[in-house]
Amino acid sequence: MANINIRNKVKALQGVLAAIILIASMAPCSAFADNTMPTRVWFAPRDNLARPGFYAPDFMDLFRLNAPWTQAASYVQVFKIYPQFVMSASDADLRTVIVGLQQRKIALALEFGLLTNPTLCGFQGSPEGPKVEGYCGEYIGQAAARIKALGGTLAYVAMDEPLWGGHFSTQPGALQTPIAAIAKDVANQVATIHRYFPHAQVGDIEPLLGTAAPPDYVSEVLEWINAYQRAVGIPLAFFHSDLAWQNTESQTQLRQLSAEVRSNGIKFGIIYDGDSNDTTGVAWTTDAEERFADVEKDQAMVPDDAVLQTWDAQPNHALPETQPGTMTYLVKRYAAAETILSAHQTSYGFSARITSQGLLFRGAQLFAYEVDDGTLNLTSIPSLNGVVPAGATAALAALRINTECNCDAPANILLGPAQYVDNTSNRVVTETLTPANQRIILAPGQSSLINSSTFPVTVGDAFTFSIPMQASYSSSNSGYVAIIFVNQAMKEITRMELPFQPGQQLIWAGPTNASGMVALKMPAPVPPLVKFDFNGDSTHRLSSALATTP
């Protein structure tokens, strides 16, 4: 798809764009958020056990007294370790972790599958992890005994998706056990935990998968929470949500569950992570920051627990906290002060203003972008990486507009051919969802559902999925293109989405003035859509805003 040549237009705009007021004080107006943040920060970096795509060479360095994460450590209340580490690490290493956390007054947490079925537990002798997530509860007594014997106190246990693995999962071997039965099962393991650590708080992690989950998923989660309390005799101490960020419906589920869980007196948490397709630590931590900055713009959505956790290839280092792209650096980014950016169209162009913690933010470096309104025809090529899930035999590319999503918006979309690349075998599959150069224009209430033909996939193979698109800004909330994996019976296992992404081009960059503002004079005709971005700095979170009309 050829772009309209707008070089001359952009050049002209850049030649006349000017900040009316550019007296800038570069000193930031606020520092790190107060140590007494109401949100409890959980930290779960990769450990040093050798298993595919997971090894972190500097994990044990975190527990040296002079380790370079003094500031980040002051914000962490809970440090979570994985079952493989507690079961297989040397006594010396596990004791070092326990002592190091005690010295920093950080509580120890363990993520563990509490369902029991010996045929479904895979972490014993299997470095890839459980055969079905949620299981291995047979070993929780051994894990608790080992921690206690080495002088540790287990403050928290986070169950690893018992509802999803025990009740919903369709992967090979999964049992689809009734909710009441899985609650009764885990109650026995909770009792075991409390024999070793009477004050340990037990909570749950469950995925929020949007359209990849059953339509009644939120109500089933609430049924599970109630069943757990009946079986155990006490409520969950916390509920942590693991979002499929690329599935737009997952954030609708997040909002619903946040309100419902908290109304039951249970702490609600969000796992903030990057994308599995991120190839650098910087890309991964930037994605994670964008997510918590976006979610927490709404004060009602600020979680009780913020869980900064990775099980991806990145970040592959925990230290130092001063190095962008490390896990301790991400802790500092979470502790950074929130920023609020607003932008408006004016009679002469555009203005923007940024504040932080109620104070003017002087010298903040802002960037202004013209966003495709359906006439610029800017092509973007969103992509995602992943691993073919267990049970999948085939996949297909899919287009969804105003259907199978929590969306009802106008659509103005032009798509190129979708491409699936098996990164293990280097096999490339190209699928066309719409005729070449045929733009889809739909009004709210109109929908489109298009599937490609299916093609074979190999379980466990890494893949990349991408598609060129031209999308107007108004199309952003109308749908997505997805890769859908199905089993031999053609039943969907999971889908990963690429939401419609409008193209944009930089037209201005500069600092805010002493009033935390910029004012841009622009020639007529003024671009109809302009977005301002602040990319964050050492003490402030990133933020963005679309300029609104008066």
C-alpha positions as CSV (number, residue, x, y, z in Angstrom):
1,M,0.0,0.0,0.0
2,A,1.5,3.3,-1.1
3,N,1.4,6.2,1.3
4,I,0.3,9.6,0.2
5,N,3.4,11.8,-0.1
6,I,3.1,14.3,2.7
7,R,6.7,15.3,3.0
8,N,6.1,18.8,1.8
9,K,3.2,19.3,4.1
10,V,5.2,18.2,7.1
11,K,8.2,20.3,6.1
12,A,6.0,23.4,5.9
13,L,4.4,22.7,9.2
14,Q,7.8,22.2,10.8
15,G,9.0,25.4,9.3
16,V,6.3,27.5,11.0
17,L,5.6,25.5,14.1
18,A,6.9,27.4,17.1
19,A,6.4,27.4,20.9
20,I,5.0,30.8,21.9
21,I,6.5,30.5,25.3
22,L,9.7,28.6,25.7
23,I,11.1,29.9,29.0
24,A,11.8,26.6,30.6
25,S,13.1,25.6,34.0
26,M,14.5,22.1,33.5
27,A,14.3,21.1,37.2
28,P,11.5,18.7,37.8
29,C,8.8,19.9,40.2
30,S,8.4,16.5,42.0
31,A,10.4,13.5,43.0
32,F,9.6,9.9,43.6
33,A,6.2,9.1,45.1
34,D,6.2,8.8,48.8
35,N,7.5,5.5,50.3
36,T,4.1,5.0,51.9
37,M,2.3,4.4,48.6
38,P,-1.1,2.8,49.3
39,T,-0.3,0.2,46.6
40,R,1.7,-2.8,47.8
41,V,4.5,-3.6,45.3
42,W,5.3,-7.2,44.6
43,F,8.5,-8.0,42.7
44,A,9.1,-11.3,40.8
45,P,12.1,-11.2,38.5
46,R,13.6,-14.3,36.8
47,D,15.8,-16.5,39.0
48,N,19.1,-18.2,38.3
49,L,18.0,-21.8,37.7
50,A,18.8,-22.9,34.2
51,R,15.6,-23.5,32.3
52,P,14.8,-22.5,28.7
53,G,14.5,-18.7,28.2
54,F,14.4,-17.9,31.9
55,Y,17.9,-17.8,33.4
56,A,18.9,-14.5,35.0
57,P,22.6,-14.4,35.7
58,D,22.5,-11.7,38.3
59,F,19.5,-13.0,40.4
60,M,21.6,-13.9,43.4
61,D,23.3,-10.5,43.3
62,L,20.0,-9.0,44.4
63,F,20.6,-10.3,47.9
64,R,24.0,-8.7,48.5
65,L,23.8,-5.9,51.1
66,N,25.5,-3.5,48.6
67,A,23.4,-4.6,45.6
68,P,22.6,-1.7,43.3
69,W,18.9,-1.5,43.9
70,T,18.8,0.4,47.2
71,Q,16.1,2.8,46.0
72,A,14.0,0.2,44.2
73,A,14.2,-2.1,47.2
74,S,12.7,0.6,49.4
75,Y,9.5,0.4,47.4
76,V,9.1,-3.4,47.4
77,Q,7.0,-4.9,50.1
78,V,6.8,-8.5,48.7
79,F,9.3,-10.6,46.8
80,K,7.8,-13.6,45.0
81,I,9.8,-16.7,44.0
82,Y,8.9,-19.5,41.7
83,P,8.3,-23.2,42.7
84,Q,11.3,-24.4,40.7
85,F,13.6,-22.2,42.7
86,V,12.2,-23.2,46.1
87,M,12.3,-26.9,45.2
88,S,15.6,-27.1,43.3
89,A,17.9,-24.3,44.4
90,S,20.8,-25.1,46.7
91,D,20.4,-24.7,50.4
92,A,23.0,-21.9,50.3
93,D,21.2,-20.0,47.5
94,L,17.7,-20.3,49.1
95,R,19.1,-19.3,52.5
96,T,20.8,-16.3,50.9
97,V,17.4,-15.2,49.4
98,I,15.7,-15.6,52.8
99,V,18.3,-13.7,54.7
100,G,18.7,-11.0,52.1
101,L,14.9,-10.3,52.1
102,Q,14.8,-10.3,55.9
103,Q,17.6,-7.7,56.0
104,R,15.6,-5.5,53.7
105,K,12.4,-6.1,55.6
106,I,10.7,-7.5,52.4
107,A,8.1,-10.3,52.8
108,L,8.6,-13.6,51.1
109,A,5.9,-14.9,48.7
110,L,5.7,-18.2,46.8
111,E,3.8,-18.8,43.6
112,F,2.6,-22.4,43.5
113,G,0.0,-24.6,41.9
114,L,-2.1,-26.1,44.7
115,L,-4.3,-28.5,42.7
116,T,-3.2,-32.2,43.1
117,N,-2.9,-34.7,40.4
118,P,0.5,-36.4,40.0
119,T,0.1,-36.9,36.2
120,L,-0.4,-33.2,35.6
121,C,2.5,-31.8,37.7
122,G,5.5,-31.3,35.6
123,F,8.0,-29.1,37.4
124,Q,9.7,-32.0,39.2
125,G,12.5,-32.9,36.7
126,S,10.8,-30.8,34.0
127,P,12.5,-27.4,33.7
128,E,9.7,-26.1,31.4
129,G,7.2,-26.1,34.3
130,P,3.9,-27.8,35.0
131,K,2.2,-30.0,32.4
132,V,-1.1,-28.2,33.3
133,E,-0.9,-24.9,35.1
134,G,-2.4,-24.9,38.5
135,Y,-1.1,-28.3,39.7
136,C,1.8,-29.7,41.8
137,G,0.0,-29.2,45.2
138,E,1.5,-32.5,46.3
139,Y,4.8,-30.7,46.9
140,I,3.6,-27.7,48.8
141,G,4.4,-29.3,52.2
142,Q,8.0,-30.0,51.0
143,A,8.4,-26.4,49.8
144,A,7.0,-25.0,53.1
145,A,9.2,-27.3,55.2
146,R,12.3,-26.4,53.3
147,I,11.7,-22.6,53.7
148,K,11.0,-23.0,57.4
149,A,14.1,-25.3,57.9
150,L,16.3,-22.6,56.3
151,G,15.0,-19.9,58.6
152,G,12.4,-18.3,56.3
153,T,8.9,-17.1,57.0
154,L,6.5,-17.6,54.1
155,A,4.2,-14.6,54.3
156,Y,2.2,-15.1,51.1
157,V,1.3,-18.0,48.7
158,A,-0.1,-17.0,45.3
159,M,-2.0,-20.0,43.8
160,D,-1.1,-20.4,40.1
161,E,-4.4,-20.3,38.2
162,P,-6.3,-23.1,39.8
163,L,-9.6,-22.0,38.3
164,W,-8.3,-21.7,34.8
165,G,-6.0,-24.9,34.9
166,G,-8.5,-27.0,36.9
167,H,-11.8,-25.9,35.4
168,F,-11.5,-24.1,32.1
169,S,-8.3,-25.4,30.4
170,T,-8.8,-27.5,27.3
171,Q,-5.1,-28.4,26.8
172,P,-4.2,-32.1,26.7
173,G,-4.7,-33.8,30.0
174,A,-6.8,-31.0,31.5
175,L,-9.8,-32.2,33.5
176,Q,-12.4,-29.4,33.6
177,T,-13.2,-30.2,37.2
178,P,-16.3,-28.6,38.8
179,I,-15.5,-25.4,40.7
180,A,-16.6,-26.8,44.1
181,A,-14.3,-29.8,43.7
182,I,-11.2,-27.7,42.9
183,A,-12.0,-25.5,45.9
184,K,-12.2,-28.6,48.1
185,D,-8.9,-29.8,46.7
186,V,-6.9,-26.6,47.3
187,A,-8.4,-26.4,50.8
188,N,-6.3,-29.4,51.8
189,Q,-3.1,-27.7,50.6
190,V,-4.0,-24.4,52.3
191,A,-4.3,-26.4,55.6
192,T,-0.8,-27.8,54.9
193,I,0.6,-24.3,54.4
194,H,-0.9,-23.1,57.7
195,R,0.6,-26.0,59.6
196,Y,4.0,-24.6,58.8
197,F,3.1,-20.9,58.6
198,P,-0.1,-20.2,60.5
199,H,-0.1,-16.5,59.4
200,A,0.6,-17.1,55.7
201,Q,-1.9,-15.3,53.5
202,V,-3.1,-17.3,50.5
203,G,-4.5,-15.7,47.4
204,D,-5.1,-16.4,43.8
205,I,-3.8,-15.5,40.3
206,E,-6.1,-16.0,37.4
207,P,-5.8,-14.9,33.7
208,L,-8.1,-12.3,32.1
209,L,-8.2,-13.4,28.5
210,G,-11.0,-11.2,27.1
211,T,-12.7,-12.9,24.2
212,A,-10.5,-16.0,24.5
213,A,-12.4,-16.8,27.8
214,P,-15.9,-18.1,28.1
215,P,-18.6,-15.3,27.9
216,D,-19.6,-16.0,31.6
217,Y,-16.0,-15.9,32.8
218,V,-16.3,-13.0,35.3
219,S,-19.3,-14.6,37.0
220,E,-17.5,-18.0,37.2
221,V,-14.5,-16.2,38.8
222,L,-16.8,-14.8,41.4
223,E,-18.3,-18.3,41.9
224,W,-14.8,-19.6,42.5
225,I,-14.0,-16.9,45.0
226,N,-17.1,-17.9,47.0
227,A,-16.4,-21.6,46.7
228,Y,-12.9,-21.1,48.0
229,Q,-14.2,-19.3,51.1
230,R,-16.7,-22.0,51.8
231,A,-14.1,-24.8,51.4
232,V,-11.3,-23.1,53.3
233,G,-13.3,-21.2,55.9
234,I,-11.6,-17.8,55.2
235,P,-11.7,-15.6,52.1
236,L,-8.9,-15.2,49.6
237,A,-6.3,-12.8,50.9
238,F,-5.9,-11.3,47.5
239,F,-6.8,-11.8,43.8
240,H,-4.1,-11.0,41.2
241,S,-5.2,-10.6,37.5
242,D,-2.9,-11.7,34.7
243,L,-4.1,-9.8,31.6
244,A,-3.8,-10.7,28.0
245,W,-3.1,-7.1,27.2
246,Q,-3.5,-7.6,23.4
247,N,-7.1,-8.7,23.9
248,T,-9.1,-5.6,24.3
249,E,-11.9,-7.3,26.2
250,S,-9.5,-8.2,29.0
251,Q,-9.5,-4.7,30.3
252,T,-13.3,-4.7,30.5
253,Q,-13.0,-7.9,32.6
254,L,-10.4,-6.1,34.7
255,R,-12.7,-3.2,35.5
256,Q,-15.6,-5.6,36.4
257,L,-13.5,-7.8,38.6
258,S,-11.7,-5.0,40.4
259,A,-15.0,-3.7,41.6
260,E,-16.5,-7.1,42.5
261,V,-13.4,-8.4,44.3
262,R,-12.9,-5.3,46.4
263,S,-16.6,-5.3,47.3
264,N,-15.9,-8.7,49.0
265,G,-13.1,-7.2,51.0
266,I,-10.4,-8.9,49.0
267,K,-7.2,-7.1,47.9
268,F,-7.1,-6.7,44.1
269,G,-3.9,-6.8,42.2
270,I,-2.7,-6.5,38.6
271,I,0.4,-8.2,37.1
272,Y,2.2,-5.5,35.1
273,D,4.4,-7.0,32.4
274,G,5.7,-6.4,28.9
275,D,5.1,-8.4,25.7
276,S,6.6,-11.9,25.0
277,N,7.7,-10.5,21.6
278,D,9.9,-7.8,23.1
279,T,13.5,-8.5,22.2
280,T,15.1,-6.2,24.6
281,G,14.7,-5.3,28.3
282,V,14.1,-1.7,27.4
283,A,11.2,-2.6,25.1
284,W,9.7,-4.9,27.7
285,T,9.9,-2.4,30.6
286,T,8.5,0.4,28.4
287,D,5.5,-1.7,27.5
288,A,5.0,-2.5,31.2
289,E,5.2,1.2,32.1
290,E,2.7,2.2,29.4
291,R,0.3,-0.3,30.9
292,F,0.4,0.8,34.5
293,A,0.4,4.4,33.5
294,D,-2.7,3.9,31.3
295,V,-4.6,1.8,33.8
296,E,-3.8,4.0,36.8
297,K,-4.9,7.2,35.1
298,D,-8.3,6.2,36.5
299,Q,-7.8,6.5,40.3
300,A,-10.5,3.9,40.8
301,M,-8.3,1.3,39.0
302,V,-5.2,1.8,41.0
303,P,-4.7,-1.7,42.4
304,D,-4.1,-2.7,46.0
305,D,-1.2,-4.9,44.7
306,A,1.0,-4.0,41.8
307,V,2.9,-7.1,40.7
308,L,6.0,-6.5,38.6
309,Q,6.7,-9.9,37.2
310,T,8.3,-11.6,34.2
311,W,8.3,-15.1,32.8
312,D,9.3,-13.9,29.4
313,A,12.7,-13.9,27.7
314,Q,13.1,-10.3,28.9
315,P,14.2,-8.6,31.0
316,N,17.2,-11.0,31.3
317,H,18.8,-8.9,34.1
318,A,17.5,-7.7,37.4
319,L,20.3,-5.1,38.1
320,P,21.2,-2.3,38.3
321,E,18.3,-0.1,39.1
322,T,19.9,2.7,37.1
323,Q,20.0,0.7,33.9
324,P,16.9,1.0,31.6
325,G,15.5,-2.4,30.8
326,T,16.3,-4.2,34.1
327,M,13.6,-5.4,36.5
328,T,14.8,-3.2,39.3
329,Y,14.6,-0.2,36.9
330,L,10.9,-1.1,36.3
331,V,10.3,-0.9,40.1
332,K,11.7,2.7,40.1
333,R,9.5,3.5,37.1
334,Y,6.4,2.3,39.0
335,A,7.5,4.4,42.0
336,A,7.9,7.5,39.8
337,A,5.3,10.2,40.1
338,E,2.2,10.0,37.9
339,T,1.8,12.7,35.3
340,I,-1.4,14.2,33.9
341,L,-1.1,15.6,30.3
342,S,-4.0,17.5,28.7
343,A,-4.1,19.1,25.2
344,H,-6.5,21.3,23.4
345,Q,-7.0,22.8,20.0
346,T,-6.9,26.6,20.0
347,S,-7.6,29.4,17.6
348,Y,-3.9,29.5,16.6
349,G,-3.1,25.8,16.8
350,F,-2.7,23.6,19.9
351,S,-1.8,23.9,23.5
352,A,-0.7,21.3,26.1
353,R,-0.2,21.3,29.8
354,I,1.3,18.7,32.1
355,T,1.2,18.4,35.9
356,S,2.5,15.9,38.4
357,Q,1.0,15.3,41.9
358,G,-1.0,18.5,41.5
359,L,2.1,20.6,40.7
360,L,3.1,22.3,37.4
361,F,5.7,20.3,35.5
362,R,8.3,22.7,34.1
363,G,10.7,21.6,31.4
364,A,8.9,18.4,30.5
365,Q,10.0,17.3,27.0
366,L,6.8,16.9,24.9
367,F,6.3,15.4,21.4
368,A,3.4,16.3,19.1
369,Y,2.2,13.9,16.4
370,E,-0.3,14.3,13.7
371,V,-2.6,11.2,13.8
372,D,-4.2,9.7,10.7
373,D,-7.8,10.8,10.5
374,G,-8.5,8.6,7.5
375,T,-6.9,10.9,4.9
376,L,-3.2,10.7,5.6
377,N,-3.1,7.0,4.8
378,L,-0.1,6.2,7.0
379,T,0.7,2.5,7.1
380,S,1.6,0.9,10.4
381,I,2.7,-2.8,10.7
382,P,1.7,-4.0,14.2
383,S,3.1,-7.4,15.1
384,L,3.2,-9.8,18.0
385,N,5.3,-12.8,19.0
386,G,4.3,-15.9,20.9
387,V,4.6,-19.6,21.3
388,V,2.1,-22.0,19.7
389,P,0.0,-23.2,22.7
390,A,-0.5,-26.8,23.8
391,G,-3.3,-28.6,22.0
392,A,-3.2,-26.4,18.9
393,T,-3.1,-28.2,15.5
394,A,-3.9,-25.2,13.3
395,A,-4.4,-21.5,13.2
396,L,-6.1,-18.8,11.2
397,A,-6.0,-15.1,10.7
398,A,-9.2,-13.3,11.7
399,L,-10.7,-9.8,11.3
400,R,-13.3,-8.6,13.8
401,I,-15.1,-5.3,13.6
402,N,-17.8,-4.4,16.1
403,T,-18.2,-8.1,17.0
404,E,-16.5,-10.4,19.5
405,C,-15.2,-7.4,21.3
406,N,-16.5,-4.8,23.7
407,C,-16.7,-2.2,20.9
408,D,-19.1,-0.3,18.7
409,A,-17.4,2.4,16.7
410,P,-16.9,3.6,13.1
411,A,-14.3,1.7,11.0
412,N,-12.1,3.0,8.2
413,I,-9.5,0.3,7.6
414,L,-7.3,-0.8,4.7
415,L,-5.4,-4.1,5.3
416,G,-2.5,-5.7,3.6
417,P,-1.8,-9.5,3.8
418,A,-1.3,-11.0,7.2
419,Q,1.9,-12.9,7.7
420,Y,2.6,-15.8,10.1
421,V,6.2,-16.8,10.5
422,D,7.2,-19.9,12.4
423,N,10.5,-18.7,13.9
424,T,11.6,-22.3,14.6
425,S,11.2,-23.8,11.2
426,N,11.3,-20.4,9.2
427,R,8.1,-21.4,7.5
428,V,6.1,-18.3,6.3
429,V,2.3,-18.4,5.8
430,T,0.6,-15.4,4.1
431,E,-3.2,-14.9,4.4
432,T,-5.3,-12.3,2.8
433,L,-8.4,-11.2,4.7
434,T,-9.7,-8.5,2.3
435,P,-9.2,-7.9,-1.5
436,A,-6.1,-5.8,-2.3
437,N,-6.7,-2.0,-1.9
438,Q,-10.3,-2.5,-0.8
439,R,-11.0,-0.2,2.2
440,I,-13.5,-1.3,4.8
441,I,-15.8,1.6,5.9
442,L,-18.5,0.7,8.4
443,A,-20.7,2.8,10.7
444,P,-21.3,2.1,14.4
445,G,-23.6,-0.9,14.7
446,Q,-22.3,-2.5,11.5
447,S,-20.0,-5.4,11.9
448,S,-17.6,-7.6,10.0
449,L,-16.3,-11.1,10.8
450,I,-13.8,-12.6,8.3
451,N,-11.6,-15.7,8.8
452,S,-8.8,-16.9,6.6
453,S,-8.3,-20.5,5.8
454,T,-6.6,-22.6,8.5
455,F,-3.0,-23.6,8.3
456,P,-1.0,-26.2,10.4
457,V,1.1,-25.1,13.3
458,T,3.5,-26.9,15.6
459,V,3.0,-26.8,19.4
460,G,5.9,-25.1,21.2
461,D,7.2,-23.3,18.1
462,A,7.9,-19.6,18.5
463,F,6.1,-17.4,15.9
464,T,5.6,-13.9,14.7
465,F,2.3,-12.6,13.4
466,S,2.0,-9.2,11.6
467,I,-0.2,-7.3,9.2
468,P,0.2,-3.9,7.5
469,M,-2.8,-1.6,8.1
470,Q,-4.0,1.9,7.4
471,A,-6.6,2.9,10.1
472,S,-8.2,6.1,11.0
473,Y,-8.0,7.2,14.7
474,S,-11.8,6.8,15.0
475,S,-11.3,3.1,14.1
476,S,-9.1,2.5,17.1
477,N,-11.9,1.0,19.2
478,S,-13.8,-0.8,16.5
479,G,-11.9,-4.1,16.5
480,Y,-8.8,-6.0,15.7
481,V,-7.0,-8.5,13.6
482,A,-6.1,-11.7,15.4
483,I,-4.3,-15.0,15.2
484,I,-6.6,-17.8,16.5
485,F,-5.3,-21.2,17.4
486,V,-7.6,-24.2,17.2
487,N,-7.4,-27.8,18.1
488,Q,-8.1,-30.9,16.0
489,A,-11.9,-30.4,16.5
490,M,-11.6,-26.8,15.2
491,K,-12.4,-25.5,18.7
492,E,-10.7,-22.3,19.6
493,I,-7.9,-22.6,22.2
494,T,-6.7,-19.0,22.3
495,R,-6.4,-15.9,20.2
496,M,-3.9,-13.0,20.2
497,E,-5.1,-9.6,19.0
498,L,-3.6,-6.7,17.1
499,P,-6.0,-3.8,17.7
500,F,-6.4,-1.3,14.9
501,Q,-3.5,1.1,15.1
502,P,-3.7,4.5,13.4
503,G,-0.5,5.8,11.9
504,Q,1.1,9.0,13.2
505,Q,4.0,11.4,12.3
506,L,6.1,13.7,14.5
507,I,5.4,17.4,13.8
508,W,7.0,19.1,16.9
509,A,9.1,18.5,20.0
510,G,10.1,20.8,22.8
511,P,9.9,21.5,26.6
512,T,7.1,23.0,28.6
513,N,7.5,26.5,30.0
514,A,7.4,27.8,33.6
515,S,3.6,27.2,33.7
516,G,4.0,23.5,32.5
517,M,2.6,24.5,29.1
518,V,3.5,24.7,25.4
519,A,1.5,26.6,22.8
520,L,2.0,25.8,19.2
521,K,1.2,28.2,16.3
522,M,0.3,26.3,13.2
523,P,-0.7,27.4,9.6
524,A,-4.1,26.8,8.2
525,P,-5.5,24.2,7.8
526,V,-4.7,23.0,11.3
527,P,-4.4,19.2,11.5
528,P,-7.6,17.8,12.8
529,L,-5.9,15.2,15.1
530,V,-2.8,15.9,17.1
531,K,-1.6,13.8,20.0
532,F,1.0,14.9,22.6
533,D,3.3,12.4,24.4
534,F,5.5,12.7,27.4
535,N,8.0,9.8,27.5
536,G,8.7,10.0,31.2
537,D,12.0,11.0,32.9
538,S,13.9,9.7,35.9
539,T,11.2,10.7,38.4
540,H,8.0,10.9,36.4
541,R,5.8,8.4,34.6
542,L,5.0,8.7,30.9
543,S,1.6,10.0,29.7
544,S,-0.2,11.1,26.5
545,A,-3.2,13.0,25.4
546,L,-5.2,13.7,22.2
547,A,-5.9,17.4,21.7
548,T,-9.6,18.1,22.2
549,T,-11.6,20.8,20.5
550,P,-12.8,23.8,22.6
